[in-house]
Amino acid sequence: MSIDFYWRLPTHGCHNSLHTSGYERGDWSPLKPGNIAPGLGRDGEPDGFTYIDHLAEIAKAAESVGFLGGLIPSFPNTDDPWVIAPLLARETRSFRFMIAFQPGFGNPVHTARMAASLQRATGGRLLFNIITGGGGPAQLWWGDSFAHDDRYGRTSEFLDIFRDVWDSPNVSYDGRFYQLRGGGLPPLLRREEFPEIWFSGSSDAALRTSARHADYYLSWLEPFDQLGDKFARVKERTAALGREQKCAVRVDLVARATEEEAWRDIRIGFENVSEETRQRWRGQPTDSVGASRQAALRPTDARRYDDLIVAPNLWGGFNLLRGGPALGIVGSYEQCAARLDDLIARGADAFILAGTPHLEEAWRIGEEVLPLLGRQARTLLAAAE
Ligand SMILES: Cc1cc2nc3c(=O)[nH]c(=O)nc-3n(C[C@H](O)[C@H](O)[C@H](O)COP(=O)(O)O)c2cc1C
């Protein structure tokens, strides 16, 4: 069985160190000398190296150490993944691009045509992370006032049509959210491979929709047994529909030569978290079940980094250091590989890994951690013989 590894392309900016909270990579904070991509030249002028150039460096680094592709997240503060993907495809050879998007924001036939055109232009290097939104003010930012389960209903109808117009030139559809008459992709586009569908969301509505449509169910990291149970439920539900769905984990790692070094970096980063950052991550309104599970770890209230050690090598304060979900993996190269092996044993078939800074950590994790995977399984096997 092969396990697919993807890297994350940080469209939301990147820090140059875990120790500080500034976005020294990219133009998310005011440009200053020392900023990388874009930065300022000697005379204080922009250096002409844009953030998309930096993302290309990350994609190339990840490709060169064996990551299959990269996730391109989509948030109000990011560039648009549909635009980023084809630009980066021209800079890489086989690297695949996972576009995150909320189906409700587009039209299913138009989106299918864009996807097929991109498949054609990139030699089939496109795949999707279907997200359905976390509700609250962040959802209204996009002009979307649909309730949680209605959003999933809309996503489901969207994905019906998205696939149907790929399969047939003459599709009619009567749904609650979409009506279609005679839709379908032209033959030139229809012959492109239908892109892999990954699906994120932890609510019951999310699991139901994913079981019906997705190739991969994608989760943030949760305590391992809880995640293993969730994956078992996902696979059962999908099998009950006569389909198969794989499971994947999106997780940040801090992997160092020794465990002490890894926790030292976490400690310094944690001690530098400002009150303003804690405030930003405290109590943001959301109807997302997955986001609420991460918030329940209460990282914003912790006073010591080790209060957030949830289990061996599992730390619950990542959102304070660089945003996103709270839980991630911390340890030596061997320990990080062993924890990924543990997740594989609990049903993970693929991973989207990330680390800060994304460029250097792509090399480090690709070169130091990924080659160690499977060791634990081999050791256990040897012990049993
Ligand atoms: C691995 C993963 C990646 C996500 N990426 C994004 C993203 O790029 N943009 C976004 O707006 N939401 C993202 N989300 C949140 C989704 O919008 C998700 O659909 C939302 O949490 C749904 O809530 P639920 O857990 O109640 O089903 C992501 C969630 C997960 C688990």
PDBQT file of the ligand as one rigid body, heavy atoms in Angstrom, charges set to zero:
ROOT
HETATM    1  C1  LIG A 401      -7.979  19.941   6.411  1.00  0.00    +0.000 C 
HETATM    2  C2  LIG A 401      -8.895  21.109   6.339  1.00  0.00    +0.000 A 
HETATM    3  C3  LIG A 401      -8.600  22.159   5.494  1.00  0.00    +0.000 A 
HETATM    4  C4  LIG A 401      -9.442  23.279   5.431  1.00  0.00    +0.000 A 
HETATM    5  N1  LIG A 401      -9.119  24.290   4.593  1.00  0.00    +0.000 NA
HETATM    6  C5  LIG A 401      -9.923  25.366   4.540  1.00  0.00    +0.000 A 
HETATM    7  C6  LIG A 401      -9.634  26.444   3.647  1.00  0.00    +0.000 A 
HETATM    8  O1  LIG A 401      -8.652  26.418   2.897  1.00  0.00    +0.000 OA
HETATM    9  N2  LIG A 401     -10.471  27.493   3.654  1.00  0.00    +0.000 N 
HETATM   10  C7  LIG A 401     -11.587  27.547   4.458  1.00  0.00    +0.000 A 
HETATM   11  O2  LIG A 401     -12.315  28.540   4.405  1.00  0.00    +0.000 OA
HETATM   12  N3  LIG A 401     -11.895  26.551   5.278  1.00  0.00    +0.000 NA
HETATM   13  C8  LIG A 401     -11.093  25.460   5.349  1.00  0.00    +0.000 A 
HETATM   14  N4  LIG A 401     -11.407  24.440   6.197  1.00  0.00    +0.000 N 
HETATM   15  C9  LIG A 401     -12.647  24.495   7.018  1.00  0.00    +0.000 C 
HETATM   16  C10 LIG A 401     -13.780  24.036   6.157  1.00  0.00    +0.000 C 
HETATM   17  O3  LIG A 401     -14.458  25.169   5.713  1.00  0.00    +0.000 OA
HETATM   18  C11 LIG A 401     -14.757  23.087   6.753  1.00  0.00    +0.000 C 
HETATM   19  O4  LIG A 401     -15.638  22.841   5.725  1.00  0.00    +0.000 OA
HETATM   20  C12 LIG A 401     -15.490  23.622   7.962  1.00  0.00    +0.000 C 
HETATM   21  O5  LIG A 401     -14.647  23.431   9.067  1.00  0.00    +0.000 OA
HETATM   22  C13 LIG A 401     -16.787  22.873   8.094  1.00  0.00    +0.000 C 
HETATM   23  O6  LIG A 401     -17.187  22.661   9.373  1.00  0.00    +0.000 OA
HETATM   24  P1  LIG A 401     -17.675  21.301  10.002  1.00  0.00    +0.000 P 
HETATM   25  O7  LIG A 401     -16.487  20.747  10.748  1.00  0.00    +0.000 OA
HETATM   26  O8  LIG A 401     -18.786  21.784  10.913  1.00  0.00    +0.000 OA
HETATM   27  O9  LIG A 401     -18.184  20.340   8.970  1.00  0.00    +0.000 OA
HETATM   28  C14 LIG A 401     -10.600  23.313   6.247  1.00  0.00    +0.000 A 
HETATM   29  C15 LIG A 401     -10.898  22.256   7.110  1.00  0.00    +0.000 A 
HETATM   30  C16 LIG A 401     -10.067  21.165   7.165  1.00  0.00    +0.000 A 
HETATM   31  C17 LIG A 401     -10.424  20.032   8.071  1.00  0.00    +0.000 C 
ENDROOT
TORSDOF 0
